[in-house]
Amino acid sequence: MGILRALQINCGITMSESPKTQEQNKPLTDNEKRRKAVEANRAAMQLLLDAYPQVFNLENARPLKVGIHQDLAKDEKLSKTKIRKALSSYVRQFDYYKSIVEGAHRIDLQENEAGIVTADEQKHAEESIGQIEAKRNERNTKRKKAQQFKKNKQEKEVRLTTKLQDLVSKTNQRT
């Protein structure tokens, strides 16, 4: 153990850290952790979209082959971690869920047919779509309530300001 560290421990002496170091050592909140994970997953998904534009397309999502992650790993364009993150994000996209329709053909990396979507898979996709829509509705309701609260607060401030100005002008007229 170094002398400085021994002094810090035994005497309670601490070396001041720069603000940048303190900021780096600050633990992340749950929201910050979630946001960073989402950003990393989206970045990985973008790599997948760029590497295989004919197969991975958000405007024209098509069901993917079951086990396509193994084909992607063999292709070695992306690391296994990036493949996992990218596929996790891609298959949770609203448009991808909408492409999961019973009887639809799944595709592999060469756009060849590689299986058929089952009724159970379609049911799962429909449930996921329902969950996404419920979350969207909840967010929209919260946003509308917040906007209405802000609007009401602004209107109240205007009314109070107007009343105050009226009182001041009445008081000035009396004197």
N, C-alpha and C positions, 0 to 999 in steps of 0.2 A: 504494500500500500504506500502511496506517495505521501510526502510530508504535508502537502496542502490538504489532502483528503483526511489525514489523521487529525490535523487541526480542525477541520470542519466537523468531524465526528466528535472529538473530545472536548472542544471548546465551544461548539455551537457557532463557529465562524462560518459564514457563507460568502462565497464570492458572488458579486452581483453579475447577473447574466444580462446580456444585451436584450432589448425588447424583441428582436427577431428570434433569438434563441428561446425566450420565454414563450413566444407565440408558437414556435415549433413544438415545444414540449407540452403545450396545453392539450388535454385530452379532447377528442372530438365528441360532439353530442351525437345522439342516435340519428337525428336528421342529417347531420353532416356525413356520418358514416354511410347512411343510405344513399345520399346524393352522390358521394364519391363512387359507391358501388354501381349505381345506375349509370354514371358517366363512363366508368370503365367498361361496363357491359355494352353501352351504345358505341363506344369506340371500337370494341372488338367486333360488334355487329357490322359496323361500317367497313372494317377490313374484309369481312366475309362478303358483303355486298360488292365491294370493289374486286375481290379475287374471283368471284363466280357470279357475274351479273346476269348470266342467262338463267341461272337456277334461283338465286336469291334476289327477289325484286319486290319491294314493298308496294308498288303500284299494281302489280299483277302477281300476287302471292299464290303459290300452288303447293299442294300437300307434298311434303318431302318423304323420301324413303325412310322406313323405320331402320335405324342403325346407320344413318348417313354420316354420323360422327366418325365412324370407323373408316369410311371412304375418305373423309376429309383428313383424318390423321395419316392415312397412307399417302395421300397427295403431298403432304409436308409443306404446304404453303403457309399454314398457321400452326402455332403451338397447340398442344392439347388443351391447355388452360384457356387460350383465346377461343378455341373451337367451342368449348363448353359454355363460356360466357356468351359468345355470339349466338349460338343456337338457342340458348336459354332465352335471350332477348327476342330473337327472331320469331320463335314459335309462340311467343306470348303477345305478338302484335295482333290488334283487332282484325286487320285484313287477313292475316294468316288463319285465325280462327274461322273467319267467314269462308275460307276456301275449303275447310274440312266438311265436305258434304258426302253422305253415303254414296258409294259407287264411283266417286272421283278417283282418278288415277294418281298415284304417288309417283314422284320422279326422283331419279338419281342424279349424280353430278354431270352426266352426259345428256340429261333430259330424256332418258329412256324410262318407260313405264317400269315401276318397281313396287307394285302392290296396289291395293284398292282400299279406300277409306271404309271402315265398318260403321254400322249403326251406332255402336257404343262410342266410337271415336267422335262421331257427329254429335251425339248427345253430350259428351264431355265438352266439346267445343261450344255448343249452345249454352251450356251452363257457365262456361268461362266468359262468353259474350255478355250474359246476364249480369255476372259479377262486375265486369268492366263498366257496363252501362249504369249499374247501381252506384258504383264509385263516382262516375262522372256526374250523375244526378246529385249525389251528396255534395260533391265539390261545387257544383253550380248553385245549389241551394245555399251553401255557406257563403259563397261569393256574393250572391244576390242579397243575402241578409246583411253582410258587411257593407255593401254598397248602399243599402237602404238606411242602415245605421248612420253611415257617414253623411248621407244626404239629409237625414233628419237633424243631425247635429249641426250641419251647416245652416239649415233653415232656422233652427232655434237660435243660433248665433246672430243671424241676420235680424230676426224678430227682436232679440234683446238689444242689439245695436240700434235698431230703429226706435224702439221705446226709449232707450237712453238718450238718443238725439232729440226726440220729441220732448222729453222732460227737461233737457238742458235748454232747448229753445223756449219752452214755456217759462222756465225760470228766468231766462234772459229778458223776455218780454215784460215780465212783472217788475223788473228793476229799472 
